[in-house]
Amino acid sequence: MQCGTGLVDLSGLSDYYRREFQRIYESHEGYKGKWNWAAFLFGPIWALTKGLWLAPAIAILGGLLTYSLVTIVYWFVFAARGNYMYYMVHVKRRQLPI
C-alpha cells in the first residue's frame, strides 16, 4: 500500500486487517474501521499485542483512579476505533489516546 512518502508493508497482517487498512487509506482516513470483537473482548491486552501502548495505559491507569469506569469505557473504544488505532500505529507510527 502506498502511503505518504513510501510503501507500507502489510504482508505480516491478516486479511482482515489488510482489508480494513486499505479501506481506511482509500477513504483518506474518513473511515475509522468497523466493530472489532477481538478488541472488545480482550481490551487492553488486544491493544498491547498490536503495538498500542498509550490507550491501554490510559485505560489501566484511569481504571485504577475511577474504580474501573475508564477501563470499561475503553473496552468500547477499542472495539469501535481499534482498527483505526492499529492503522495509525502500523502505518503512521502514531499513538492515539482514543
Stockholm file with secondary structure:
# STOCKHOLM 1.0

chainA/1-98         MQCGTGLVDLSGLSDYYRREFQRIYESHEGYKGKWNWAAFLFGPIWALTKGLWLAPAIAILGGLLTYSLVTIVYWFVFAARGNYMYYMVHVKRRQLPI
#=GR chainA/1-98 SS CEETTEECCCTTSCHHHHHHHHHHHHTTTCCCCCCCHHHHHHHHHHHHHTTCCHHHHHHHHHHHHTTTHHHHHHHHHHHHHHHHHHHIIIIICCCCCC
#=GC SS_cons        CEETTEECCCTTSCHHHHHHHHHHHHTTTCCCCCCCHHHHHHHHHHHHHTTCCHHHHHHHHHHHHTTTHHHHHHHHHHHHHHHHHHHIIIIICCCCCC
//
